[in-house]
Amino acid sequence: MLDANWPDSWRNAFRIELRAEAIGLAWRGWPVLPGATPEPITAEGDDLTWRRPVPVRDDWRELVGSHAHEVASWFTDRTHSLLVATGTVLDAVEVDQELGKRAARLLRAIGHPAPIVAMPNGRWLFLTQPAEHMPAEIAEQISVQWHGTDSYIPLPPSPFQHGVVHWRVKPEVCGWQLPPAAEVQDVLVRALADEHAPMLVESTAA
């Protein structure tokens, strides 16, 4: 979140960057949403922190597809994060960091990079074209989450409790062309299959 201890110049620079990123994505047709810091979670054993940014407005679904000029008006001093709705222009597959690293290596190896977002909570987001379904091998993994219709994701430079969302692979690397969902899904399935390979090799060598 915006640290209260930040100098005013830092906070102002952050807000300017956030607004510029939002406008740039909106001009490219991405369904940008204004995000806010959610209320602290007060569950037993919880440390009263929040998990991730949420839309400023409850009716955020009605904002999808808004023009860049309108998007610019949303990003004010009270807007703390940049969100993008999924299910229309893009989807995202959220995975843990280790699976994300294996999948990213495979995508590089086949020469088909995909935009990848890393969140401060150790989770990675692989951006794709909208998907109709998820392969069972991925869907049954509790550590994997598909963001499609009626969902949203944070994009850089959105802040979390500790740290800031950042690009691992920027959309420019792909020429702003999102990969087909099936292509990324296939790579994630392969990455899951390779999960225990290092252990098997080590055991054989021993």
LINKA-V766649 format. One record per helix or strand of 3 or more residues. SS is the DSSP state (hx for helix, st for strand). FROM is the first residue (numbers start at 1). TO is the last residue. Records with the same first field share a line. If there is no record, write none. Layout:
SS = FROM-TO + FROM-TO
This chain:
hx = 8-27 + 60-63 + 68-74 + 97-109 + 136-139 + 171-174 + 181-193 + 197-205
st = 32-36 + 81-86 + 91-96 + 116-118 + 123-128 + 145-147 + 151-155 + 166-169
